[in-house]
Amino acid sequence: MLNAEKLKNLLTLEIIPDLEEAIDEMFSMIEKAKMASIADKEELQELQEMHAECKDIVEEIDAGDMPEEEAAEILKELLEAKTMD
């Protein structure tokens, strides 16, 4: 399997759903508290930005615009970050 395909699978099957779940949890927490701290707002914004970046990467892969070397580097970084959790 090519690195771009592996990256797309990791993003669509694991990372994007995890981000969506975290975003939903943040919205729920903010709604229950009827307010959000600056830290909460920053975290929510960061999660939304990561989600958008992941979606952009998937679109780039689907369009065939991502070089294999770049896909390999992003895949490596994501896997390293995932194992640090």
C-alpha positions as CSV (number, residue, x, y, z in Angstrom):
1,M,0.0,0.0,0.0
2,L,1.3,3.4,-0.9
3,N,2.1,5.9,1.9
4,A,-0.7,8.3,0.6
5,E,-3.2,5.4,0.9
6,K,-1.9,4.6,4.4
7,L,-2.1,8.2,5.4
8,K,-5.7,8.6,4.0
9,N,-6.8,5.5,5.9
10,L,-5.2,6.7,9.2
11,L,-6.9,10.1,8.8
12,T,-10.3,8.9,7.7
13,L,-10.6,5.8,10.0
14,E,-8.9,7.1,13.2
15,I,-7.8,10.7,13.4
16,I,-10.8,12.5,11.9
17,P,-13.4,10.6,13.8
18,D,-11.3,11.1,17.0
19,L,-11.2,14.9,16.4
20,E,-14.9,15.0,15.6
21,E,-15.6,13.2,18.9
22,A,-13.4,15.6,20.8
23,I,-15.0,18.6,19.1
24,D,-18.5,17.3,20.0
25,E,-17.4,16.8,23.6
26,M,-16.0,20.3,23.8
27,F,-19.3,21.8,22.5
28,S,-21.3,19.6,24.9
29,M,-19.1,20.7,27.8
30,I,-19.4,24.4,26.9
31,E,-23.2,24.1,26.4
32,K,-23.6,22.5,29.8
33,A,-21.5,25.1,31.5
34,K,-23.3,27.9,29.6
35,M,-19.9,29.5,29.1
36,A,-16.4,28.7,27.9
37,S,-13.1,29.8,29.3
38,I,-10.4,31.3,27.1
39,A,-8.6,27.9,27.3
40,D,-11.7,26.0,26.3
41,K,-12.2,28.3,23.3
42,E,-8.5,28.0,22.3
43,E,-8.7,24.2,22.6
44,L,-11.8,24.1,20.5
45,Q,-10.3,26.3,17.9
46,E,-7.2,24.1,17.8
47,L,-9.3,21.0,17.4
48,Q,-11.3,22.6,14.6
49,E,-8.1,23.7,12.8
50,M,-6.6,20.2,13.0
51,H,-9.9,18.7,11.7
52,A,-9.8,21.1,8.7
53,E,-6.1,20.3,8.0
54,C,-6.8,16.6,8.1
55,K,-9.8,17.0,5.7
56,D,-7.5,19.1,3.4
57,I,-4.9,16.4,3.4
58,V,-7.5,13.8,2.4
59,E,-8.7,16.0,-0.4
60,E,-5.2,16.5,-1.6
61,I,-4.6,12.8,-1.6
62,D,-7.9,12.2,-3.5
63,A,-6.9,14.7,-6.1
64,G,-3.6,13.0,-6.6
65,D,-1.7,16.2,-5.6
66,M,0.3,14.8,-2.6
67,P,3.8,13.5,-3.4
68,E,4.6,10.1,-1.8
69,E,7.5,11.7,0.1
70,E,5.3,14.3,1.7
71,A,2.7,11.6,2.6
72,A,5.4,9.4,4.1
73,E,6.6,12.3,6.3
74,I,3.1,13.3,7.5
75,L,2.3,9.6,8.2
76,K,5.5,9.2,10.2
77,E,4.7,12.4,12.2
78,L,1.1,11.3,12.9
79,L,2.2,7.8,14.0
80,E,4.8,9.2,16.3
81,A,2.3,11.6,17.8
82,K,-0.2,8.8,18.2
83,T,2.2,6.6,20.1
84,M,3.1,9.4,22.5
85,D,-0.6,9.6,23.7
